[in-house]
Amino acid sequence: MTTTHNAPAPHTTADKVPVFSLPQTELLTVNVADIPMLKDALGPGSNFKPLFLDPEVGVWVLLATFAPGVELPIHLHTGPVHAYTLSGSWIYKEYPDQAQTAGSYLYEPASSVHTLKVPDDNTEATTVLFIIYGANVSFTDDGQFHSLLDAVTLMNLTKHLAEAQGIPPVQYLTGGSAGFTSSANT
């Protein structure tokens, strides 16, 4: 009987611990500087860079910039939101005495309703990192449905805005791989 000697498989850090982990061959990372700003995405002066859009889990991570005076529609969050303000300032009109300024971190529980407003007298663009779970359901001032924004919508919006603005396809991180296992996987 002859045996063949194959080179041993390289060991990974995951092999050293007594738990199961997902295989990972590379870091899932993007550089914000490499992602183009999609202009006027939610109206004039409302821009964003998609960082991570997962349609299955329903999480979306955006770097958003807002020009002075921008106001978004009244909206309900179906899931929680984390917001970290990098520059400028903004408020929720419902809480005018609690301005979010550079360095502010805000947590919003699911089912919160509010209206984002950037003060007209801001001297710079406001930049916010948002981590949002679920959807934003937006309404007009008289309470009628306006629009829905979620990871699926943002994936499509990113594609269409890039095409309309002459930007090559935007690279961002994504999740989602629903499907069936195959006999090869079991």
N, CA, C and O of each residue as an XYZ file, in Angstrom:
744
protein
N       0.846     -1.162      0.000
C       0.000      0.000      0.000
C       0.897      1.232      0.000
O       1.818      1.352      0.808
N       0.613      2.125     -0.906
C       1.397      3.353     -0.964
C       0.566      4.499     -0.390
O      -0.661      4.520     -0.487
N       1.252      5.414      0.187
C       0.556      6.595      0.715
C       1.122      7.818      0.036
O       2.294      7.858     -0.339
N       0.302      8.780     -0.112
C       0.764     10.050     -0.666
C       0.782     11.048      0.461
O      -0.086     11.045      1.334
N       1.757     11.881      0.433
C       1.866     12.910      1.450
C       1.475     14.244      0.847
O       2.140     14.775     -0.043
N       0.421     14.742      1.338
C       0.005     16.076      0.928
C       0.463     17.049      1.990
O       0.597     16.699      3.163
N       0.698     18.262      1.566
C       1.067     19.294      2.540
C      -0.089     19.462      3.509
O      -1.249     19.494      3.101
N       0.229     19.570      4.797
C      -0.866     19.745      5.756
C      -1.596     21.059      5.507
O      -1.010     22.053      5.080
N      -2.863     21.026      5.782
C      -3.655     22.246      5.634
C      -3.163     23.273      6.640
O      -2.852     22.929      7.780
N      -3.092     24.519      6.230
C      -2.635     25.529      7.192
C      -3.635     25.661      8.336
O      -4.848     25.595      8.136
N      -3.107     25.844      9.517
C      -3.960     26.023     10.681
C      -4.329     27.486     10.806
O      -3.537     28.373     10.488
N      -5.508     27.718     11.260
C      -5.966     29.084     11.467
C      -6.175     29.312     12.958
O      -6.198     28.366     13.746
N      -6.324     30.552     13.327
C      -6.596     30.882     14.719
C      -7.852     30.154     15.192
O      -7.920     29.711     16.339
N      -8.846     30.029     14.309
C     -10.092     29.364     14.692
C      -9.859     27.907     15.076
O     -10.616     27.358     15.877
N      -8.826     27.269     14.520
C      -8.521     25.880     14.864
C      -8.005     25.733     16.290
O      -7.996     24.628     16.832
N      -7.580     26.824     16.897
C      -6.977     26.774     18.228
C      -7.988     26.854     19.363
O      -7.633     26.642     20.523
N      -9.220     27.152     19.051
C     -10.217     27.332     20.102
C     -11.293     26.254     20.008
O     -11.590     25.780     18.912
N     -11.886     25.856     21.149
C     -12.848     24.747     21.165
C     -14.283     25.172     20.827
O     -15.227     24.801     21.525
N     -14.433     25.940     19.766
C     -15.763     26.361     19.315
C     -15.798     26.280     17.796
O     -14.759     26.211     17.139
N     -16.990     26.290     17.258
C     -17.140     26.332     15.813
C     -17.214     27.780     15.373
O     -17.762     28.620     16.087
N     -16.676     28.077     14.219
C     -16.752     29.426     13.675
C     -16.966     29.336     12.173
O     -16.732     28.301     11.549
N     -17.407     30.426     11.624
C     -17.563     30.485     10.176
C     -16.190     30.615      9.535
O     -15.306     31.273     10.084
N     -16.009     29.999      8.389
C     -14.722     30.169      7.712
C     -14.599     31.613      7.210
O     -15.555     32.189      6.692
N     -13.432     32.164      7.372
C     -13.210     33.520      6.895
C     -11.841     33.575      6.250
O     -10.825     33.324      6.898
N     -11.821     33.905      4.965
C     -10.557     33.941      4.234
C     -10.028     35.358      4.061
O      -8.882     35.552      3.656
N     -10.856     36.341      4.364
C     -10.425     37.720      4.258
C     -11.294     38.590      5.156
O     -12.404     38.205      5.523
N     -10.787     39.750      5.502
C     -11.594     40.696      6.268
C     -12.619     41.337      5.350
O     -12.322     41.662      4.201
N     -13.800     41.511      5.853
C     -14.836     42.205      5.095
C     -14.745     43.668      5.484
O     -15.279     44.080      6.514
N     -14.079     44.440      4.673
C     -13.801     45.822      5.013
C     -13.899     46.708      3.776
O     -13.551     46.293      2.671
N     -14.362     47.893      3.973
C     -14.372     48.909      2.929
C     -13.795     50.183      3.536
O     -13.830     50.378      4.751
N     -13.274     51.032      2.687
C     -12.774     52.319      3.133
C     -13.763     53.380      2.673
O     -14.086     53.467      1.488
N     -14.233     54.170      3.596
C     -15.224     55.207      3.293
C     -14.733     56.118      2.170
O     -15.529     56.587      1.357
N     -13.432     56.368      2.124
C     -12.871     57.250      1.091
C     -13.027     56.666     -0.312
O     -12.996     57.401     -1.299
N     -13.195     55.341     -0.402
C     -13.326     54.691     -1.706
C     -14.771     54.583     -2.188
O     -15.012     54.155     -3.316
N     -15.713     54.956     -1.364
C     -17.124     54.850     -1.725
C     -17.620     56.234     -2.147
O     -17.487     57.195     -1.389
N     -18.185     56.342     -3.336
C     -18.657     57.655     -3.778
C     -19.884     58.117     -2.989
O     -20.690     57.304     -2.534
N     -20.008     59.420     -2.839
C     -21.184     60.005     -2.195
C     -22.308     60.039     -3.217
O     -22.141     60.580     -4.311
N     -23.437     59.474     -2.873
C     -24.616     59.515     -3.736
C     -25.391     60.773     -3.372
O     -25.932     60.890     -2.272
N     -25.437     61.701     -4.299
C     -25.960     63.047     -4.046
C     -27.493     63.097     -4.109
O     -28.131     62.394     -4.893
N     -28.044     63.941     -3.266
C     -29.480     64.233     -3.258
C     -30.338     62.969     -3.234
O     -31.382     62.895     -3.882
N     -29.878     61.986     -2.479
C     -30.503     60.666     -2.453
C     -31.910     60.682     -1.877
O     -32.795     59.981     -2.368
N     -32.115     61.477     -0.840
C     -33.435     61.528     -0.205
C     -34.040     62.918     -0.348
O     -34.936     63.298      0.406
N     -33.550     63.658     -1.308
C     -33.971     65.031     -1.538
C     -32.742     65.916     -1.623
O     -31.639     65.474     -1.301
N     -32.913     67.154     -2.049
C     -31.768     68.061     -2.196
C     -30.987     68.211     -0.890
O     -31.558     68.472      0.169
N     -29.666     68.040     -0.992
C     -28.798     68.215      0.165
C     -28.711     67.026      1.098
O     -28.052     67.108      2.135
N     -29.353     65.930      0.761
C     -29.348     64.717      1.575
C     -28.586     63.633      0.809
O     -29.100     63.068     -0.156
N     -27.362     63.352      1.247
C     -26.456     62.462      0.523
C     -26.066     61.280      1.405
O     -26.136     61.361      2.631
N     -25.651     60.175      0.768
C     -25.189     59.057      1.581
C     -24.172     58.197      0.850
O     -24.094     58.184     -0.378
N     -23.391     57.472      1.659
C     -22.493     56.426      1.207
C     -22.964     55.140      1.877
O     -22.999     55.072      3.105
N     -23.327     54.119      1.101
C     -23.696     52.850      1.732
C     -22.437     52.111      2.180
O     -21.493     51.962      1.405
N     -22.425     51.652      3.420
C     -21.286     50.898      3.935
C     -21.626     49.413      4.052
O     -20.812     48.553      3.717
N     -22.845     49.120      4.535
C     -23.282     47.739      4.721
C     -24.795     47.704      4.567
O     -25.515     48.416      5.268
N     -25.273     46.873      3.646
C     -26.711     46.719      3.419
C     -27.024     45.232      3.429
O     -26.582     44.499      2.544
N     -27.778     44.781      4.415
C     -28.130     43.368      4.523
C     -29.643     43.223      4.413
O     -30.366     43.517      5.365
N     -30.126     42.771      3.254
C     -31.571     42.694      3.044
C     -32.267     41.621      3.869
O     -33.465     41.735      4.126
N     -31.556     40.590      4.290
C     -32.195     39.516      5.048
C     -32.333     39.853      6.525
O     -33.388     39.622      7.117
N     -31.292     40.389      7.118
C     -31.350     40.771      8.523
C     -32.061     42.109      8.665
O     -32.629     42.416      9.713
N     -32.023     42.900      7.598
C     -32.691     44.200      7.627
C     -31.870     45.269      8.314
O     -32.423     46.178      8.933
N     -30.553     45.170      8.211
C     -29.703     46.199      8.800
C     -29.033     46.982      7.676
O     -28.642     46.428      6.649
N     -28.914     48.282      7.906
C     -28.231     49.131      6.931
C     -27.369     50.134      7.659
O     -27.776     50.740      8.651
N     -26.151     50.295      7.133
C     -25.179     51.205      7.718
C     -24.816     52.216      6.638
O     -24.362     51.861      5.551
N     -25.031     53.479      6.971
C     -24.790     54.565      6.018
C     -23.949     55.645      6.651
O     -24.028     55.886      7.856
N     -23.147     56.292      5.839
C     -22.533     57.551      6.215
C     -23.333     58.604      5.458
O     -23.272     58.670      4.231
N     -24.076     59.418      6.181
C     -24.961     60.398      5.554
C     -24.438     61.806      5.798
O     -23.890     62.107      6.858
N     -24.616     62.660      4.801
C     -24.313     64.081      4.977
C     -25.558     64.871      4.604
O     -26.285     64.537      3.669
N     -25.773     65.924      5.368
C     -26.935     66.769      5.166
C     -26.481     68.225      5.088
O     -25.714     68.692      5.930
N     -26.954     68.920      4.088
C     -26.660     70.345      3.953
C     -27.472     71.125      4.986
O     -28.501     70.645      5.461
N     -27.006     72.336      5.337
C     -27.820     73.175      6.230
C     -29.239     73.329      5.684
O     -29.442     73.536      4.487
N     -30.217     73.221      6.591
C     -31.618     73.396      6.223
C     -32.358     72.146      5.800
O     -33.577     72.189      5.635
N     -31.660     71.025      5.618
C     -32.339     69.788      5.200
C     -33.306     69.344      6.287
O     -33.001     69.398      7.479
N     -34.472     68.907      5.849
C     -35.467     68.307      6.744
C     -36.009     67.058      6.077
O     -36.472     67.106      4.937
N     -35.951     65.947      6.782
C     -36.505     64.697      6.273
C     -37.954     64.582      6.709
O     -38.365     65.231      7.671
N     -38.738     63.761      6.009
C     -40.126     63.571      6.425
C     -40.224     62.953      7.823
O     -39.277     62.335      8.308
N     -41.363     63.128      8.451
C     -41.665     62.424      9.703
C     -41.500     60.939      9.414
O     -41.976     60.446      8.391
N     -40.830     60.226     10.309
C     -40.658     58.802     10.061
C     -40.704     57.979     11.343
O     -40.354     58.437     12.430
N     -41.149     56.756     11.163
C     -41.214     55.742     12.219
C     -40.138     54.720     11.925
O     -40.005     54.257     10.792
N     -39.367     54.365     12.946
C     -38.371     53.305     12.812
C     -38.994     51.995     13.282
O     -39.523     51.925     14.392
N     -38.935     50.956     12.447
C     -39.468     49.655     12.854
C     -38.468     48.890     13.719
O     -38.836     47.922     14.384
N     -37.212     49.317     13.712
C     -36.174     48.708     14.536
C     -35.329     49.789     15.171
O     -35.546     50.974     14.918
N     -34.368     49.399     15.996
C     -33.530     50.397     16.669
C     -32.553     51.070     15.716
O     -32.265     50.565     14.631
N     -32.051     52.225     16.149
C     -31.102     53.018     15.371
C     -29.968     53.468     16.291
O     -30.188     53.857     17.438
N     -28.762     53.402     15.757
C     -27.590     53.989     16.406
C     -27.111     55.097     15.481
O     -26.994     54.880     14.275
N     -26.831     56.276     16.020
C     -26.369     57.405     15.211
C     -25.194     58.075     15.913
O     -25.275     58.433     17.088
N     -24.107     58.236     15.175
C     -22.934     58.916     15.714
C     -22.645     60.113     14.817
O     -22.374     59.949     13.627
N     -22.701     61.315     15.382
C     -22.510     62.543     14.616
C     -21.019     62.859     14.541
O     -20.342     62.984     15.561
N     -20.527     62.983     13.319
C     -19.111     63.248     13.083
C     -18.820     64.736     12.901
O     -17.758     65.217     13.297
N     -19.767     65.466     12.301
C     -19.571     66.905     12.112
C     -20.932     67.575     11.996
O     -21.946     66.929     11.731
N     -20.925     68.893     12.205
C     -22.162     69.653     12.103
C     -23.089     69.401     13.281
O     -22.663     68.972     14.354
N     -24.367     69.678     13.054
C     -25.370     69.437     14.091
C     -26.721     69.193     13.445
O     -26.961     69.573     12.299
N     -27.597     68.552     14.204
C     -28.956     68.280     13.746
C     -29.822     68.058     14.969
O     -29.323     67.843     16.073
N     -31.118     68.113     14.755
C     -32.076     67.883     15.836
C     -33.206     67.007     15.319
O     -33.366     66.802     14.116
N     -33.965     66.511     16.243
C     -35.304     66.045     15.921
C     -36.217     67.189     16.315
O     -36.127     67.703     17.430
N     -37.084     67.586     15.419
C     -37.957     68.731     15.691
C     -38.765     68.524     16.964
O     -39.148     69.491     17.623
N     -39.021     67.285     17.307
C     -39.782     66.964     18.505
C     -38.960     67.181     19.786
O     -39.522     67.244     20.879
N     -37.648     67.292     19.650
C     -36.733     67.482     20.787
C     -35.735     68.598     20.460
O     -34.531     68.347     20.415
N     -36.214     69.825     20.232
C     -35.325     70.896     19.748
C     -34.222     71.278     20.724
O     -33.214     71.856     20.318
N     -34.394     70.967     21.990
C     -33.384     71.328     22.986
C     -32.323     70.245     23.180
O     -31.489     70.352     24.079
N     -32.348     69.194     22.338
C     -31.378     68.109     22.446
C     -30.621     67.942     21.130
O     -30.702     66.897     20.484
N     -29.888     68.980     20.742
C     -29.143     68.960     19.479
C     -28.078     67.873     19.506
O     -27.431     67.632     20.525
N     -27.918     67.237     18.381
C     -26.848     66.268     18.187
C     -25.707     67.006     17.495
O     -25.888     67.552     16.407
N     -24.547     67.024     18.116
C     -23.388     67.735     17.583
C     -22.238     66.759     17.419
O     -22.331     65.609     17.848
N     -21.152     67.209     16.801
C     -19.994     66.346     16.595
C     -19.616     65.659     17.901
O     -19.413     66.314     18.923
N     -19.523     64.337     17.855
C     -19.204     63.543     19.034
C     -20.415     62.963     19.733
O     -20.261     62.138     20.634
N     -21.623     63.370     19.343
C     -22.837     62.830     19.974
C     -23.141     61.432     19.447
O     -23.065     61.168     18.247
N     -23.487     60.543     20.378
C     -23.962     59.206     20.033
C     -25.400     59.111     20.497
O     -25.703     59.418     21.650
N     -26.284     58.693     19.615
C     -27.712     58.617     19.908
C     -28.205     57.200     19.670
O     -27.891     56.591     18.648
N     -28.973     56.679     20.612
C     -29.667     55.397     20.431
C     -31.158     55.686     20.394
O     -31.690     56.405     21.240
N     -31.823     55.113     19.396
C     -33.273     55.258     19.270
C     -33.905     53.878     19.329
O     -33.531     52.999     18.553
N     -34.850     53.669     20.230
C     -35.520     52.368     20.274
C     -36.468     52.200     19.092
O     -36.897     53.173     18.474
N     -36.780     50.950     18.796
C     -37.756     50.663     17.741
C     -39.066     51.360     18.057
O     -39.411     51.557     19.222
N     -39.781     51.725     17.031
C     -41.095     52.379     17.100
C     -41.021     53.849     17.474
O     -42.046     54.455     17.787
N     -39.820     54.440     17.447
C     -39.749     55.879     17.698
C     -40.157     56.632     16.429
O     -39.941     56.169     15.309
N     -40.751     57.799     16.642
C     -41.242     58.633     15.531
C     -40.680     60.034     15.718
O     -40.739     60.591     16.814
N     -40.133     60.603     14.644
C     -39.551     61.931     14.743
C     -39.273     62.510     13.363
O     -39.492     61.855     12.344
N     -38.784     63.757     13.346
C     -38.504     64.498     12.116
C     -37.088     65.068     12.206
O     -36.831     65.967     13.006
N     -36.170     64.547     11.387
C     -34.795     65.027     11.391
C     -34.721     66.387     10.707
O     -35.262     66.576      9.618
N     -34.046     67.328     11.356
C     -33.887     68.684     10.820
C     -32.457     69.150     11.070
O     -31.939     69.033     12.181
N     -31.832     69.674     10.030
C     -30.513     70.292     10.149
C     -30.749     71.795     10.222
O     -31.415     72.351      9.349
N     -30.221     72.464     11.239
C     -30.462     73.901     11.369
C     -30.043     74.676     10.119
O     -29.021     74.383      9.498
N     -30.846     75.655      9.775
C     -30.565     76.490      8.607
C     -29.246     77.241      8.757
O     -28.584     77.535      7.762
N     -28.863     77.552      9.988
C     -27.666     78.359     10.213
C     -26.400     77.529     10.430
O     -25.371     78.082     10.820
N     -26.450     76.215     10.188
C     -25.211     75.419     10.254
C     -24.210     76.001      9.257
O     -24.590     76.401      8.157
N     -22.960     76.049      9.631
C     -21.929     76.596      8.754
C     -21.186     75.515      7.984
O     -20.313     75.819      7.170
N     -21.527     74.249      8.235
C     -20.887     73.130      7.542
C     -21.920     72.028      7.339
O     -22.993     72.032      7.942
N     -21.565     71.093      6.477
C     -22.430     69.929      6.304
C     -22.425     69.115      7.591
O     -21.440     69.099      8.330
N     -23.519     68.453      7.842
C     -23.629     67.557      8.984
C     -23.380     66.143      8.482
O     -23.978     65.714      7.495
N     -22.500     65.423      9.159
C     -22.169     64.053      8.771
C     -22.487     63.133      9.934
O     -22.055     63.364     11.063
N     -23.257     62.076      9.643
C     -23.705     61.140     10.671
C     -23.509     59.711     10.172
O     -23.833     59.389      9.029
N     -22.975     58.864     11.043
C     -22.905     57.432     10.782
C     -24.154     56.811     11.395
O     -24.367     56.902     12.604
N     -24.979     56.181     10.564
C     -26.211     55.533     11.019
C     -26.079     54.024     10.906
O     -25.603     53.508      9.895
N     -26.503     53.320     11.947
C     -26.680     51.867     11.912
C     -28.147     51.647     12.226
O     -28.601     51.899     13.342
N     -28.886     51.174     11.228
C     -30.341     51.131     11.322
C     -30.829     49.699     11.085
O     -30.412     49.037     10.135
N     -31.701     49.245     11.951
C     -32.318     47.925     11.833
C     -33.765     48.113     11.397
O     -34.474     48.961     11.939
N     -34.201     47.331     10.430
C     -35.582     47.426      9.980
C     -35.746     48.509      8.937
O     -34.882     48.708      8.083
N     -36.870     49.206      9.018
C     -37.219     50.195      7.998
C     -37.573     51.528      8.625
O     -37.949     51.612      9.794
N     -37.443     52.560      7.821
C     -38.015     53.874      8.140
C     -39.289     53.973      7.321
O     -39.256     53.860      6.095
N     -40.397     54.181      7.987
C     -41.664     54.405      7.312
C     -41.936     55.904      7.430
O     -42.159     56.418      8.526
N     -41.915     56.593      6.298
C     -42.049     58.048      6.306
C     -43.469     58.479      5.967
O     -44.195     57.808      5.234
N     -43.838     59.643      6.540
C     -45.185     60.183      6.388
C     -45.124     61.657      6.014
O     -44.143     62.344      6.301
N     -46.174     62.128      5.376
C     -46.301     63.548      5.081
C     -46.689     64.279      6.368
O     -47.027     63.648      7.369
N     -46.637     65.601      6.334
C     -46.992     66.391      7.519
C     -48.424     66.140      7.989
O     -48.733     66.335      9.164
N     -49.308     65.703      7.066
C     -50.689     65.431      7.475
C     -50.931     63.950      7.776
O     -52.077     63.510      7.861
N     -49.837     63.179      7.939
C     -49.961     61.799      8.395
C     -50.201     60.758      7.323
O     -50.493     59.607      7.647
N     -50.087     61.122      6.055
C     -50.273     60.154      4.974
C     -48.939     59.456      4.671
O     -47.868     60.038      4.842
N     -49.027     58.206      4.222
C     -47.817     57.458      3.865
C     -47.024     58.220      2.810
O     -47.591     58.704      1.830
N     -45.715     58.326      3.011
C     -44.818     59.007      2.069
C     -43.918     57.999      1.355
O     -43.895     57.948      0.125
N     -43.167     57.187      2.137
C     -42.215     56.257      1.527
C     -41.697     55.275      2.578
O     -41.911     55.439      3.779
N     -41.023     54.271      2.087
C     -40.408     53.263      2.938
C     -38.942     53.177      2.562
O     -38.599     53.142      1.380
N     -38.078     53.143      3.560
C     -36.644     53.023      3.315
C     -36.116     51.867      4.156
O     -36.237     51.872      5.381
N     -35.533     50.884      3.490
C     -34.943     49.734      4.171
C     -33.738     49.269      3.361
O     -33.394     49.890      2.355
N     -33.096     48.192      3.785
C     -31.882     47.722      3.117
C     -32.142     47.366      1.653
O     -31.317     47.669      0.792
N     -33.272     46.730      1.361
C     -33.592     46.358     -0.018
C     -33.777     47.613     -0.874
O     -33.249     47.702     -1.983
N     -34.522     48.567     -0.355
C     -34.747     49.815     -1.085
C     -33.427     50.545     -1.309
O     -33.186     51.078     -2.392
N     -32.572     50.568     -0.287
C     -31.285     51.254     -0.429
C     -30.372     50.563     -1.427
O     -29.605     51.235     -2.117
N     -30.431     49.245     -1.524
C     -29.640     48.549     -2.534
C     -30.064     49.014     -3.928
O     -29.221     49.306     -4.775
N     -31.366     49.079     -4.155
C     -31.871     49.527     -5.454
C     -31.611     51.011     -5.678
O     -31.242     51.418     -6.780
N     -31.801     51.819     -4.641
C     -31.549     53.253     -4.741
C     -30.077     53.517     -5.059
O     -29.762     54.379     -5.880
N     -29.185     52.780     -4.416
C     -27.751     52.921     -4.680
C     -27.447     52.649     -6.145
O     -26.725     53.411     -6.789
N     -27.995     51.569     -6.664
C     -27.766     51.204     -8.070
C     -28.284     52.292     -9.001
O     -27.568     52.722     -9.905
N     -29.507     52.738     -8.795
C     -30.116     53.723     -9.691
C     -29.449     55.093     -9.582
O     -29.244     55.764    -10.594
N     -29.111     55.508     -8.370
C     -28.436     56.804     -8.215
C     -27.053     56.786     -8.857
O     -26.654     57.750     -9.510
N     -26.322     55.685     -8.669
C     -24.996     55.586     -9.283
C     -25.111     55.693    -10.806
O     -24.350     56.425    -11.439
N     -26.052     54.968    -11.385
C     -26.244     55.039    -12.842
C     -26.608     56.451    -13.275
O     -26.035     56.969    -14.234
N     -27.543     57.072    -12.588
C     -28.005     58.417    -12.951
C     -26.907     59.466    -12.786
O     -26.881     60.458    -13.513
N     -25.997     59.248    -11.828
C     -24.937     60.216    -11.555
C     -23.629     59.861    -12.253
O     -22.605     60.501    -12.011
N     -23.655     58.833    -13.128
C     -22.466     58.452    -13.881
C     -21.361     57.850    -13.031
O     -20.179     57.975    -13.353
N     -21.751     57.195    -11.944
C     -20.798     56.571    -11.025
C     -20.754     55.070    -11.321
O     -21.799     54.445    -11.502
N     -19.552     54.489    -11.371
C     -19.485     53.025    -11.556
C     -20.216     52.315    -10.420
O     -20.491     52.929     -9.388
N     -20.536     51.029    -10.592
C     -21.223     50.306     -9.518
C     -20.509     50.497     -8.174
O     -19.287     50.388     -8.083
N     -21.293     50.781     -7.146
C     -20.760     51.096     -5.823
C     -20.478     49.801     -5.061
O     -21.331     48.918     -4.976
N     -19.283     49.706     -4.517
C     -18.936     48.543     -3.712
C     -19.170     48.850     -2.240
O     -18.609     49.798     -1.690
N     -20.002     48.040     -1.617
C     -20.272     48.122     -0.185
C     -20.383     46.702      0.329
O     -20.462     45.761     -0.461
N     -20.389     46.536      1.624
C     -20.532     45.205      2.204
C     -22.004     44.830      2.233
O     -22.877     45.687      2.369
N     -22.265     43.538      2.103
C     -23.649     43.079      2.154
C     -23.705     41.718      2.834
O     -22.714     40.989      2.896
N     -24.855     41.407      3.325
C     -25.112     40.089      3.892
C     -26.177     39.436      3.052
O     -26.588     39.967      2.020
N     -26.610     38.313      3.489
C     -27.716     37.658      2.801
C     -27.248     36.540      1.901
O     -26.494     36.753      0.951
N     -27.693     35.384      2.205
C     -27.379     34.238      1.354
C     -28.426     33.158      1.532
O     -28.101     31.972      1.586
N     -29.675     33.562      1.622
C     -30.736     32.590      1.845
C     -30.772     31.583      0.721
O     -30.564     31.924     -0.443
N     -31.028     30.379      1.066
C     -31.115     29.307      0.088
C     -31.202     27.990      0.830
O     -31.324     27.950      2.055
N     -31.137     26.914      0.065
C     -31.189     25.583      0.632
C     -29.794     25.019      0.760
O     -28.907     25.349     -0.028
N     -29.598     24.171      1.749
C     -28.330     23.452      1.813
C     -28.342     22.410      0.692
O     -29.402     21.992      0.227
N     -27.187     22.015      0.283
C     -27.105     20.955     -0.717
C     -26.511     19.724     -0.044
O     -25.976     19.818      1.060
N     -26.600     18.591     -0.693
C     -26.048     17.377     -0.099
C     -24.545     17.503      0.081
O     -23.965     16.818      0.923
N     -23.906     18.366     -0.698
C     -22.462     18.581     -0.559
C     -22.140     19.339      0.733
O     -21.020     19.252      1.237
N     -23.106     20.072      1.265
C     -22.870     20.860      2.475
C     -23.183     20.085      3.748
O     -22.846     20.546      4.839
N     -23.802     18.949      3.642
C     -24.213     18.235      4.842
C     -23.285     17.103      5.182
O     -23.501     16.404      6.172
